């Protein structure tokens, strides 16, 4: 290298470096904020339109659900079927006229509270209960109800059996058959589809009893 040759040295501009670091920091903050906002938004949507927490009161669903259990219900349950556990707005009780066989609204006050029961028969199903033996049949087939606490021996007199459930209605019962006010009772009766808040999905508390329903 000659003595006259200039040596060029590139030096880093500290001001530009600090600006780049600052821009990257703010980009990261904005990205985290956007991700957090999106997560919160999705969670709000889920709990507003899909999942709702429900606290269990009473003993009518034992042994499946105990008092103080906490469950999630889905408000989006278009295809309800036999065996599903549902949450109901018991704002009216629907019975059948013994003469015409048409659905009538009980003029007496219903329970008028939120109740949780299991769907036993859907519209078009014929349910028969032998209250002497506790045997329950759907469409002539004896049901093996492993979820119940006791056999169905309690008759609250709301209907004569066998009973064919009208379309758009459900016959529901608690799993604690002899300690449950349900469709056998004139103050509950048949459940109209519009009375159903949602379908129970899972029990999340107590955590040791976590279970998909």
FENJOUR-V236954 format. One record per residue. N is the residue number from 1. RES is the residue in one small letter. PHI is phi in degrees with one decimal (NA if undefined). NEAR is the number of other ideal C-beta (glycine too) atoms within 8 Angstrom. D_CENTER is the distance of its C-alpha to the mean C-alpha in Angstrom with 1 decimal. Layout:
N_RES_PHI_NEAR_D_CENTER + N_RES_PHI_NEAR_D_CENTER
This chain:
1_x_NA_3_83.5 + 2_x_-78.6_4_86.1 + 3_x_-65.3_3_86.8 + 4_x_-84.2_4_86.4 + 5_x_-71.9_6_83.0 + 6_x_-81.1_4_80.2 + 7_x_-100.0_5_77.2 + 8_x_-94.3_4_74.1 + 9_x_-125.9_4_71.2 + 10_x_-90.9_4_67.7 + 11_x_-107.8_4_66.2 + 12_x_-73.4_6_62.5 + 13_x_-80.5_6_61.9 + 14_x_-62.0_6_60.1 + 15_x_-66.6_6_58.9 + 16_x_-64.4_8_57.3 + 17_x_-61.8_9_55.7 + 18_x_-64.6_8_54.1 + 19_x_-66.3_8_52.8 + 20_x_-63.6_8_51.2 + 21_x_-63.9_8_49.5 + 22_x_-65.0_8_48.3 + 23_x_-62.9_8_46.9 + 24_x_-64.7_8_45.1 + 25_x_-62.6_8_43.6 + 26_x_-67.8_8_42.4 + 27_x_-61.6_8_41.0 + 28_x_-63.9_8_39.0 + 29_x_-61.7_8_37.7 + 30_x_-63.9_8_36.7 + 31_x_-63.4_8_34.9 + 32_x_-64.9_8_33.0 + 33_x_-62.9_8_32.1 + 34_x_-63.7_8_30.9 + 35_x_-63.7_8_28.8 + 36_x_-65.1_8_27.3 + 37_x_-61.2_8_26.7 + 38_x_-63.2_8_25.0 + 39_x_-62.4_8_22.7 + 40_x_-61.9_8_21.8 + 41_x_-62.0_8_21.3 + 42_x_-64.9_8_18.9 + 43_x_-62.0_8_16.9 + 44_x_-62.1_8_16.9 + 45_x_-61.1_9_15.8 + 46_x_-61.5_9_12.9 + 47_x_-78.9_8_11.6 + 48_x_-88.0_6_12.7 + 49_x_-112.0_6_11.5 + 50_x_-115.3_9_9.0 + 51_x_-120.1_9_7.2 + 52_x_-133.4_10_7.2 + 53_x_-75.0_7_8.3 + 54_x_-134.1_11_8.1 + 55_x_-95.6_7_11.3 + 56_x_-86.8_13_11.8 + 57_x_-119.2_4_15.0 + 58_x_83.1_6_17.2 + 59_x_-115.2_8_17.9 + 60_x_-69.9_14_16.6 + 61_x_-106.2_15_14.1 + 62_x_-67.9_11_16.9 + 63_x_-89.6_7_17.7 + 64_x_-67.7_9_14.3 + 65_x_-132.4_11_13.1 + 66_x_-106.4_8_15.8 + 67_x_-55.5_7_16.4 + 68_x_78.0_6_15.9 + 69_x_-64.5_12_13.3 + 70_x_-121.7_10_11.0 + 71_x_-130.0_14_7.5 + 72_x_-106.6_11_5.5 + 73_x_-114.7_13_2.1 + 74_x_-103.3_11_4.1 + 75_x_-86.6_9_6.5 + 76_x_-111.3_7_8.6 + 77_x_-139.8_11_8.2 + 78_x_-70.2_4_11.9 + 79_x_-114.4_4_12.7 + 80_x_-76.0_11_11.0 + 81_x_-144.0_7_13.2 + 82_x_-58.2_9_14.6 + 83_x_98.1_5_12.9 + 84_x_-69.4_11_9.3 + 85_x_-97.1_12_7.4 + 86_x_-126.9_18_6.2 + 87_x_-105.7_12_6.6 + 88_x_-124.4_13_10.1 + 89_x_-92.3_7_12.9 + 90_x_-84.7_14_15.8 + 91_x_-88.5_6_18.4 + 92_x_-159.0_9_20.4 + 93_x_-119.7_14_21.3 + 94_x_-109.0_12_22.5 + 95_x_-119.1_13_25.2 + 96_x_-118.0_11_27.8 + 97_x_-72.1_9_31.5 + 98_x_-64.5_5_33.5 + 99_x_-86.8_4_36.3 + 100_x_-93.5_4_34.7 + 101_x_76.8_6_31.4 + 102_x_-86.5_6_29.8 + 103_x_-71.1_10_26.6 + 104_x_-126.5_8_27.6 + 105_x_-91.4_8_25.9 + 106_x_-62.0_12_26.7 + 107_x_-73.0_3_29.1 + 108_x_-75.0_7_28.3 + 109_x_-65.2_4_25.8 + 110_x_-75.8_12_22.2 + 111_x_-61.4_9_20.4 + 112_x_55.3_6_19.3 + 113_x_-150.3_5_16.4 + 114_x_-81.3_8_12.7 + 115_x_-126.6_12_11.9 + 116_x_-123.7_14_9.5 + 117_x_-144.2_16_11.0 + 118_x_-107.6_14_11.4 + 119_x_-71.4_15_12.7 + 120_x_-103.3_12_16.4 + 121_x_-144.0_12_18.1 + 122_x_-105.8_11_17.6 + 123_x_-55.1_9_20.2 + 124_x_95.7_6_23.6 + 125_x_-77.0_12_22.9 + 126_x_-109.6_11_25.4 + 127_x_-107.1_14_24.3 + 128_x_-133.4_11_27.1 + 129_x_-126.8_10_27.1 + 130_x_-96.1_8_30.2 + 131_x_-76.2_9_29.9 + 132_x_-81.5_5_33.1 + 133_x_-98.3_6_32.0 + 134_x_81.7_11_28.2 + 135_x_-81.8_9_27.9 + 136_x_-120.3_13_25.2 + 137_x_-125.4_12_25.8 + 138_x_-122.8_13_24.1 + 139_x_53.5_6_26.6 + 140_x_82.9_6_29.3 + 141_x_-107.0_6_27.7 + 142_x_-65.1_6_27.2 + 143_x_-93.3_7_23.8 + 144_x_-98.7_4_23.6 + 145_x_-94.5_6_20.7 + 146_x_-71.9_4_20.7 + 147_x_-87.0_7_17.7 + 148_x_-80.9_10_19.3 + 149_x_-82.1_9_21.4 + 150_x_-143.0_9_24.2 + 151_x_-66.1_8_25.5 + 152_x_-82.9_13_24.7 + 153_x_-108.3_10_27.8 + 154_x_-94.3_9_26.7 + 155_x_-121.1_7_27.4 + 156_x_-89.4_8_26.8 + 157_x_80.6_6_28.8 + 158_x_-72.4_10_26.6 + 159_x_-138.1_9_27.5 + 160_x_-98.4_4_30.2 + 161_x_-118.6_7_29.4 + 162_x_-68.4_7_29.2 + 163_x_-128.0_12_26.8 + 164_x_-95.7_7_26.0 + 165_x_-75.8_14_22.7 + 166_x_-65.6_9_23.5 + 167_x_-60.3_5_22.0 + 168_x_86.4_6_19.1 + 169_x_-128.4_13_18.0 + 170_x_-134.1_16_16.1 + 171_x_-102.8_15_17.5 + 172_x_-122.5_13_15.0 + 173_x_-145.6_13_16.1 + 174_x_-81.8_13_15.3 + 175_x_-71.8_15_16.3 + 176_x_-89.3_14_19.0 + 177_x_-55.2_15_20.8 + 178_x_-99.2_9_23.8 + 179_x_-143.3_9_22.0 + 180_x_-148.3_13_19.3 + 181_x_-90.4_10_19.6 + 182_x_-142.6_12_17.9 + 183_x_-61.9_15_19.2 + 184_x_-72.7_11_22.5 + 185_x_-101.8_10_23.1 + 186_x_-65.1_11_24.7 + 187_x_-89.1_12_22.8 + 188_x_-117.8_16_19.4 + 189_x_62.1_13_20.7 + 190_x_-71.5_14_19.2 + 191_x_-102.6_16_15.9 + 192_x_-77.7_9_16.6 + 193_x_-55.6_8_14.4 + 194_x_-69.1_4_14.8 + 195_x_-84.8_10_13.4 + 196_x_-86.9_14_9.8 + 197_x_-72.1_10_7.9 + 198_x_178.1_12_4.7 + 199_x_-111.0_12_3.1 + 200_x_-70.2_14_2.7 + 201_x_-106.3_10_5.0 + 202_x_-156.0_10_7.7 + 203_x_-98.3_11_9.8 + 204_x_-110.9_8_12.1 + 205_x_-147.7_7_14.3 + 206_x_-67.2_5_16.8 + 207_x_-60.7_6_17.6 + 208_x_-67.5_4_19.7 + 209_x_-109.5_8_16.9 + 210_x_-54.6_7_14.7 + 211_x_-159.3_6_12.9 + 212_x_-81.9_4_10.8 + 213_x_-92.1_9_9.0
